[in-house]
Amino acid sequence: MHLIEETDSSVAGPGPAAPPAVQRRSRFQRMVRSVRRNKVPYIFLLPTVIGMLLLQAAPILQGLYLGFLRSRKDRLLDYLSAPWAGFENYAQILFNPDSPIRSGLWDAVRNTALYTVAVTIGTLAVGTAAALMVNREFRFRAAARTLMLFPWIVPTYVVGLLWGFLWQREAGLVNIVLVDWLHLFAEKPTWLIGPNTLWAIIIPTIWRQWPFSMLMLLAGLQGISKDVYEAAEIDGANAWQAFRRITWPLLKPVWAILILHGLIFNVYSFNIVIMMFGNGAGFPGKHGDLLMTALFRNSFQMWDFGTGAAMSSLLMLAMMTLVFIWYRIFRDQLTGK
Amino acid sequence: MRPKHRNLAGRLLTAATWILILLHVAPIAWMVYCGLKDNQEILAGKVLPGRRQNDVIFLKEMSDGFLAGTADGGITLFSKSGLRKERHLELGTFATSFLLDTGNAGSPAAEPVLWALSSNRGLQRVDAKSLSLQRTYGIEAIAGAYGSAWKTLWVNEVAGSSLSQSGGRLFLSFQFKDYPGVTEFDKATGSFSPLPGYSAKASGAVRLLTHLPGTAGTDSLAMLTGQGIFLRSLGTGNAGRDLRAGRIPSVPERLCALDARRLLLSMDSRACIYDLGSDSVVRWLDRPAGSGIITSFARSAGRIWLGDSRGVTALLDITGEAAAKASTADGLIAAGAAATVNDSIAATGAMAAKQDAAASADRIFLPEFPAPDQGNRDVTSLRVTSILPLAEGGALLGGPNGTLSLLNMEGKSVASALAPSPSLYIHWRNYVDLWRNIDFGLYLKNSFIVCLGVMVVAMVLASMGGYALARYEFPGKNLFGYSVLATQMVPGIMLLLPLYLMFINFSRATGLIVKGTYGGLILTYAAYFVPFSIWILRGFFATLPKELEEAALVDGCGPIQAFFRIIIPSALPGIIATGVYVFLSAWDELMFAWVLTDERTYTIPVGIRLFVGNFQNRYDLMMAAATVSTIPVMVLFFVMQKHIVSGLTAGAVKE
């Protein structure tokens, strides 16, 4: 079997028109023949496809379906035979201002939006700066890069645990440094209660994520040949012009990837918040609650699966819209036009 | 280009880089450091490590010197004149208490033995002459007395321990919420057994054990707890009396037996003598105004010694056995008050001239403890933590941080000394507690099993899938590619809920348990990580030259054989790098593990989450747990760093 031959045969177009009675059969035959011809890739993908159908597609479809059911806490296991509710769950979330679910949900939506934007921007800013810093030649450069990667390897639940401790009012290192050592505030600020909460989750997330951005951007920067810069210098370009004309265009596709990564990773952020605010049963407060923590509470503490599934469906829809917008914006960079 | 970097801007930029790195790594360093710290220091906001809290809590006069014991398990023998250090033994223990065993009154032991009880080492036997450790009975041996009713204690949570003895029996207890009561130790057989008739659950954790003397069979043991004083007869029957608050003026902090009937109690800044026969306070002990909280007391023939944050007041014990029997309580209180209020302070001066007068009056000793050295600076407050009255009228006083002061009978300091102390307060207790009490070893094992399982399953499936996508064109290829991308956009919580119910329903229908097993979690994770891994590995396979498998096919291999024999080995670096990335991601997963595991299969994040809920303020333990869960992935990452970095960046930059 030759690979090229196989490729050719598999993309062959539909055969010549056949009489209707035979067409049915021949289409089936063609399918069988196609499977036979592409035996190898199908066999290779079969376990993955079965696994994805069982453990991804089936639950996702059930989740979408659950959003239209009025779930009953007392009969959880018969969840699929719960009474049909139509768009009741969606209406509760979107249009009923008195719904108890909704008040907390909008806080979570607002926090998640702010959190995602702030973290993505912060991560890119620090990551780019650090990548430019490390892309120079200086002593112990390799050690510097390795040290920068440290927080990225710390598991996110440890990040939540660690920063929950660092933000403590009396015992936390942040207040010890800011107030006891640097005297920046008259009294120790409270970080984990009130409006500061959002910062208390944004900063650790940036702290954990920027090394990844740095790594990606550094790889992008190192792909640029030194000769290009030297040529630009000879042509009289200053450092800013060199950055603007050479570095920036090459970094744009990496930025695009990082923005997508930041979008998905941060909208679905869970571990950091849940670990930072106690045992998970604790409520981060209306300034620190994110969509994932709100959803988790709704589903696994209040066992309200109907609205939980409806919220998840809406969230998935929103995410797909955002990814679509992202694709429209960065299409040119990604396809290299 | 090169000289340019030697200029000022370049240097500033380099400096800025290192400052950034320093700030960036500081939280991790702090995490590791706090995992080795004491929680009290963390809560107090202390950054630098201090000395251990090694108050001198034990003083005894030996034939060849003074024996001093500190709370951190330091035992030092000082010479009688000048307090020179003669011998020293460091037990390295916590919440230690000591007891000097010179044998029974009838038959003095040939060799005096010092018993030390601590929360980390258990009961230890030390030769009091040579100061050498003879035998250790660990916490496990003590726990053996309780079978399954009680297993172990938290080294860090034990506030104190106490030891007492009666004849050949030793009694011990820990001030710890879960300790069941009082444990008896038979010196002859070396076995532990619970003391019947006392339960800490009903009466409180024991702060102090005191032996009340009596004729054989009538002696008893007094337990001081947060609820009162509990007396248990050591004879047959274990009859007892409970003196809860109400019977006694308030719950005392300290207790010692003056004789068979009278107890000396101290509460806050007051002390009294309590008579067990008449069941009432027979005398309040008054000290000069301004004397603070009583921090220690002792008794000698005819005197009661009360130590506080200023010094020691030695009061005449005017309620002897005969006096107590003769009079009513009210009369005695009046008499006691009259005798003590007057000229108790004036007695300090001109003592030498009026020795006889001094002998019949209350006296005050003001010790001169040596100045705390650098490491001790944070604990400067003077307080007398132990008192040893001497036969000739003076006293040896112990203070904080191993300080000692010897005073003569006139109350003048004649010598002072500092007991040696271990230098740094960094310890592994938190790790001991993690393994002993939270079952962290099990969580670690579970995490390793699950993550390795996911890694293997995902790599087998993903290299097959990635290869199929990279090398073949087939109908449905685009559909598959898009669904792989789409799965990354689905919130995990959406499939978690149906998955959870599917697992339970599946087990009901087939009898095969899935939820709470390694297999269930591994499959769930694999379904999540395989699509992503296929995407990365597709890139690796695409970079391999096609000639590789063409040559294999020419040699007569089938395509599947060619894949396993030729392709896998050449793509191995990429597969390993992706596998490590999957391992790291699975290690980091909390939400699915939370719902899909049970107590036998809890992974580290679930275990940590549970114990954070139970130990809200134990930052030392939390940081130790955080360190333990970070180290494996750190090591793995730095071993594989080159591969992972090149693998991830290659995929990203190419796209």
Interface residues (C-beta under 8 A of the other chain):
Chain A: M1 H2 L3 E6 T7 S10 V11 S34 N38 V40 P41 Y42 I43 F44 L45 P47 T48 V49 G51 M52 L54 L55 Q56 A57 A58 P59 I60 Q62 G63 L66 L76 L77 Y79 A130 M133 V134 R136 E137 F138 R139 A144 T146 L147 M148 L149 F150 P151 I153 V154 P155 T156 Y157 V158 L161 L162 W163 F165 L166 Q168 E170 A171 L173 I176 D180 W207 L215 M216 L218 A219 G220 G223 K226 E230 P253 V254 I257 I264 Y268 F270 N271 I274 M275 G278 N279 G280 A281 M292 L295 F296 S299 F300 F305 G308 A309 S312 S313 L315 M316 M319 M320 V323 L334
Chain B: M1 R2 H5 G10 L13 T14 A16 T17 W18 L20 I21 H24 V25 A26 P27 I28 W30 M31 C34 I42 L43 A44 G45 V47 L461 A462 M464 G465 Y467 A468 L469 R471 Y472 E473 F474 P475 K477 F480 S483 T487 Q488 M489 V490 P491 G492 I493 M494 L495 L496 L497 P498 L499 L501 M502 I504 N505 R508 L523 T524 A526 A527 Y528 V530 P531 I534 K546 E549 E550 L553 P559 I560 F563 L584 W587 D588 L590 M591 W594 V595 P605 I608 R609 L610 V612 G613 N614 Q616 Y619 M622 M623 A625 A626 S629 T630 V633 M634 F637 F638 Q641 V645 L648 T649 A650 A652 V653 E655
